[in-house]
Amino acid sequence: MPTVLRYEAFRIYFYSHEPNEPPHVHVDRDNLSAKFWLNPVSLAHNRGFNA
């Protein structure tokens, strides 16, 4: 899973092979996780981050 960016405690990355999903990135911080679709940019999934 290639890391796109590390910013403070955040890590933004993608999996190189997810053939049944539109383009997206994952964002993790500690035990929090989210997934964002890229086109258009929108939240796909959130586990633990505040709104």
Secondary structure by P-SEA (a helix, b strand, c coil): cccccccccbbbbbbccccccccbbbbbccccbbbbbcccccccccccccc
